Amino acid sequence: MKHFKKIMIGVLFACSVAGASRALAEDAKPLYQNNFETLEAGKTPDDFLILDGAFVGKQEGGNKILELPGAPLDTFGALFGPTEKSDVAVTARINSTSKGRRFPTFGVSLNGQGGYKLQVSPGKKALELYQRDAVVATVPYEWKSGQWTTLRLQVTKVGEIWKVEGKVWPQGGTEPDKAMISFDETKQPTAGRAAIWGSPYATTPIQFDDLVVTRVGAKP
């Protein structure tokens, strides 16, 4: 009888471990992912909602990317991925160049067109967080022209607030352990999709690659 109980305990433990492993695997699986490797040149991804701008696929060396042309000079964006409220993160690699004293701005956002945006603003030498059209946080940041930069923005519920956190790092660099910029939201965010943004004020193209939307855990 004791031997049978030991076997059952072992079976239950193995099942619980397997269940936990499956849950972790599901949490780690991206909600959305696009590296544009199947996108035809001159085309726009079918699952994108273009808010404005002539985003098109392009072959860059041996890599396929999504590119926003250097004209006209305005702010352009495209929505993608699932509709979510919180406990989600978006990551993208973005590249552009300056021209004289003119600089582009670019970023990623969550919670739809009027949600939260993480923006690199080279002309200000700053990394900024926006809520709708208002800057809610800013920190110094030195951007390097012509270098791919990874941006990560996440919104998580922490107790009775929603913490909006962002960080960036250059290609070849190490992802920061902690958020570089943050904002505490006291009102429940509106559900919406992730987005990429670009303003080609330098009259040079802005390129996007490796878009990923993932689930992140809520904090008690």
C-alpha positions in Angstrom: 0.0 0.0 0.0 2.8 2.4 0.9 4.5 1.5 -2.4 1.3 2.3 -4.3 1.0 5.7 -2.5 4.6 6.5 -3.4 3.9 5.7 -7.1 0.8 7.9 -7.1 2.7 10.8 -5.5 5.4 10.4 -8.1 2.8 10.4 -10.9 1.0 13.4 -9.5 4.3 15.3 -9.1 5.3 14.5 -12.7 1.9 15.6 -14.0 2.1 18.9 -12.1 5.7 19.5 -13.4 4.5 18.7 -17.0 1.5 21.1 -16.6 3.7 23.8 -15.3 6.2 23.3 -18.1 3.3 23.5 -20.7 2.0 26.7 -19.0 5.5 28.3 -19.1 5.9 27.3 -22.7 2.5 28.9 -23.6 3.5 32.1 -21.7 6.8 32.2 -23.6 5.2 31.7 -27.0 4.8 35.0 -28.9 1.3 36.3 -29.4 2.6 37.8 -32.7 5.8 37.6 -34.6 6.9 39.0 -38.0 10.5 39.1 -39.4 9.2 39.9 -42.9 11.1 37.1 -44.5 8.0 36.0 -46.5 7.0 39.6 -47.4 7.3 40.4 -51.1 9.3 43.5 -52.0 7.0 46.5 -52.5 4.1 44.9 -50.5 2.7 45.6 -47.1 1.9 42.7 -44.6 -1.7 41.6 -45.0 -2.3 41.6 -41.2 -1.2 45.2 -40.8 -3.6 48.1 -40.4 -1.8 51.1 -41.9 -2.8 54.3 -40.1 -0.7 56.3 -42.6 2.5 56.0 -44.5 3.8 54.0 -47.5 5.3 51.0 -45.5 6.6 48.4 -47.9 8.8 45.3 -47.9 12.4 45.6 -49.1 15.4 43.4 -49.5 18.4 44.8 -47.5 21.4 42.7 -48.3 20.4 39.1 -47.3 17.6 40.3 -45.0 14.0 41.4 -45.6 12.7 44.4 -43.8 9.7 46.8 -43.7 10.7 50.3 -44.8 9.0 53.7 -44.4 10.3 56.1 -47.1 12.0 59.4 -46.3 9.2 61.5 -47.7 6.8 63.0 -47.0 7.8 64.5 -43.7 5.1 63.6 -41.2 4.4 60.9 -38.6 3.3 57.5 -39.8 2.2 54.3 -38.0 0.9 50.8 -38.5 -1.0 48.5 -36.1 -0.4 44.8 -35.8 -0.9 41.8 -33.5 -3.7 41.0 -31.1 -5.9 43.5 -29.2 -4.8 43.6 -25.5 -5.2 45.8 -22.4 -2.2 44.9 -20.3 0.4 42.3 -19.3 1.8 42.4 -22.8 5.1 43.7 -24.4 6.1 44.7 -27.9 9.7 44.5 -29.2 11.0 45.8 -32.6 14.3 46.6 -34.2 14.4 50.0 -36.0 17.1 51.7 -38.1 17.5 55.1 -39.7 20.1 57.8 -40.3 20.5 61.5 -39.6 21.2 64.0 -42.3 23.1 67.1 -41.3 21.2 68.5 -38.3 18.0 66.7 -39.1 17.0 63.6 -37.3 14.2 61.0 -37.5 12.1 59.9 -34.6 10.7 56.4 -34.3 9.0 54.2 -31.7 6.7 51.4 -30.8 3.3 51.5 -29.0 0.7 49.4 -27.2 -3.0 49.8 -26.5 -3.9 51.1 -29.9 -3.5 54.5 -31.7 -4.2 56.5 -28.5 -2.2 54.3 -26.1 1.3 54.4 -24.8 4.3 55.0 -27.1 8.1 54.5 -26.5 9.9 56.9 -28.8 13.6 57.6 -29.6 13.9 61.3 -30.2 17.5 61.9 -31.5 17.0 65.6 -32.0 16.3 66.0 -28.3 18.9 63.3 -27.3 16.1 61.7 -25.4 14.0 58.5 -24.9 10.4 59.5 -24.3 7.2 57.9 -23.2 3.9 59.2 -24.6 0.3 58.8 -23.5 -1.7 59.7 -26.5 0.1 62.9 -27.7 1.5 64.0 -24.4 5.0 63.2 -23.1 4.7 61.7 -19.6 8.3 60.7 -19.1 11.7 61.5 -20.6 15.3 60.4 -20.0 18.6 61.3 -21.8 19.5 58.9 -24.6 22.3 59.1 -27.2 21.2 57.5 -30.5 23.8 56.4 -33.1 22.9 57.1 -36.7 22.8 54.1 -39.0 22.8 51.5 -36.2 19.9 49.1 -35.6 18.2 49.8 -32.2 15.9 47.4 -30.3 13.0 49.0 -28.5 10.9 47.2 -25.9 7.7 48.5 -24.3 5.5 46.7 -21.9 2.3 47.5 -19.8 1.7 45.4 -16.7 -0.8 45.6 -13.9 0.9 46.0 -10.5 -1.6 46.1 -7.7 -4.0 49.0 -8.4 -1.8 50.7 -11.1 -0.6 49.8 -14.6 3.1 50.2 -15.0 4.3 51.4 -18.5 8.0 50.6 -18.9 10.4 50.9 -21.8 14.0 50.3 -22.7 16.3 50.4 -25.8 19.7 49.0 -26.7 21.8 49.1 -29.8 22.6 46.1 -32.1 25.5 44.2 -30.5 24.7 45.7 -27.1 23.2 44.0 -24.1 19.6 44.3 -23.1 19.3 46.4 -19.9 18.2 44.4 -16.9 15.7 47.1 -15.8 13.5 49.5 -17.5 15.2 52.8 -18.6 11.9 54.8 -18.5 8.5 54.3 -16.8 5.2 55.8 -16.1 2.5 54.8 -13.6 -1.1 54.7 -15.0 -4.0 54.9 -12.5 -6.8 54.3 -15.0 -7.4 50.9 -16.7 -5.9 51.0 -20.2 -8.0 50.7 -23.3 -7.7 47.5 -25.3 -5.7 47.9 -28.5 -3.1 46.6 -30.8 0.7 47.2 -30.9 2.1 49.6 -33.5 5.3 50.9 -35.0 5.9 54.6 -35.7 8.2 56.7 -37.7 8.8 60.4 -38.6 11.4 60.7 -41.3 12.3 64.3 -40.6 15.9 63.7 -41.9 14.4 62.8 -45.3 16.0 59.3 -45.0 14.1 56.0 -44.8 13.2 54.3 -41.5 13.5 50.5 -41.4 11.7 48.0 -39.2 12.4 44.3 -38.4 11.7 41.5 -36.0 8.4 42.6 -34.5 7.3 40.5 -31.5 4.3 40.8 -29.1 4.6 38.6 -26.0 2.6 38.0 -22.8 4.3 39.2 -19.6 3.2 38.3 -16.1 1.1 40.6 -13.9 2.6 41.5 -10.6 0.7 41.3 -7.2 
